[in-house]
Amino acid sequence: MEQVCVGVDIGGTSVKLGIFTLSGTLLKKWEIPTEPRNDTKALIEKIGKSIKENLKEGGLSLTDCVGVGMGVPGPVMPNGYIEVVVNIGWKEVFPARILSDLLDGMPVALGNDANVAALGEAWMGGAKHIKDVVMVTLGTGVGGGIIIDGKIVPGKHGLGGEIGHMHVRESETEKCNCGGKGCLEQISSATGIVREAKKLLAKKKDTSRLALIEDLTAKDVLDAAKAGDKLAIEVVDIVAKYLGIALAHIA
């Protein structure tokens, strides 16, 4: 049977997983909630169980899988150590070691999610055959991966591409989850989109269909903008403005 590998993308809301051939063909993908938060071992155990179950459903065993690649939304040191990942509450952990032990010693490679996404794009995606690339990921948070001359730039402390906490708005009064103020992630992430929408709704509540939605999501805002909702369009303009400022700094 053909050998496979597993990819794991741990996000602030969900964990996305996939089984691939070694040439990069996707065989299966699925996702599970990022729960429990603030408990690395419990979440990694849940991921390990899910990998085993889905390999089995595909007629595969652990011996058919050569390894796991895992991305997390925060800085990762070369030895796999994570000091802190604020979006999921991890502190001072070695998650790859935990997962490897759960999978009978299978090799597990760990990296910053945006860095590994950039590598994926350089290998099989939109940045194929391009040596110098900056990739920005927009999700629960904002991440970035930098490739120069075909190699990831990790930075001395694993923060080389972490643009989410780049300071872009001087007038910000609320604190980011990193402790700073005016971070790109406060504005241009999925949570930032909802936050900006709620701020405008508090001022212009009767002017938008978003006021009728109880549990507002970023998708709701973007869908409303596509439908021509003026307040939603204003939110998108704000989000795009500060994302543009950040990209201009990078360029």
VENNORFEN-V199485 format. One line per field, one symbol per residue. burial: # if it has 9 or more other C-alpha atoms within 8 Angstrom, else .. A space follows every 10 residues. Layout:
burial=???
This chain:
burial=..######## ##.####### #....#..#. ...#..#.## ..###..#.. ##..##...# ##.####### #######..# ########## ..####.### ###..#.### ########## ####..##.. ######.### ########.. .###..#### #########. ....##...# ########## #######..# #...#..#.# #....###.# ##.##...## ###.##.### .##.##.... .
